[in-house]
Amino acid sequence: MFRLLAAGWLTRRIAGPLGRLIPNPYLRAAAVAGLGVVATRLLQSRR
């Protein structure tokens, strides 16, 4: 449970600077969603 919360927190922290780099809202949403998936998988694989 903690790892999922940490992945969500990490995704939100990186979404801010990423929003300034990617002006297109559709591409930004796709990048943030992909980042969330990668963060979740990385944190879940650390068992």
C-alpha positions in Angstrom: 0.0 0.0 0.0 2.8 2.4 0.9 4.5 1.8 -2.4 1.4 2.7 -4.4 1.1 5.9 -2.3 4.7 6.7 -2.9 4.3 6.1 -6.7 1.3 8.5 -6.7 3.3 11.1 -4.8 6.3 10.8 -7.1 4.1 11.1 -10.2 2.5 14.3 -8.9 5.9 15.8 -8.0 7.2 15.2 -11.5 4.0 16.2 -13.3 4.6 19.9 -12.4 8.0 20.3 -14.2 6.8 18.0 -16.9 3.8 20.3 -17.6 6.2 23.2 -18.3 8.2 21.1 -20.7 5.2 19.6 -22.7 2.7 22.3 -23.6 0.3 20.0 -25.4 -2.2 18.7 -22.7 -2.8 15.4 -24.5 0.9 14.5 -24.7 1.4 15.8 -21.1 -1.4 13.5 -19.9 0.0 10.5 -21.7 3.5 11.2 -20.3 2.3 11.6 -16.8 0.2 8.4 -17.1 3.2 6.5 -18.5 5.4 7.9 -15.7 2.9 6.7 -13.1 2.9 3.2 -14.5 6.7 3.1 -14.6 7.0 4.4 -11.0 4.4 1.9 -9.8 6.2 -1.0 -11.4 9.6 0.1 -10.2 8.4 0.4 -6.6 6.5 -2.9 -6.7 9.6 -4.7 -8.0 11.6 -3.7 -4.9 10.2 -6.5 -2.7 
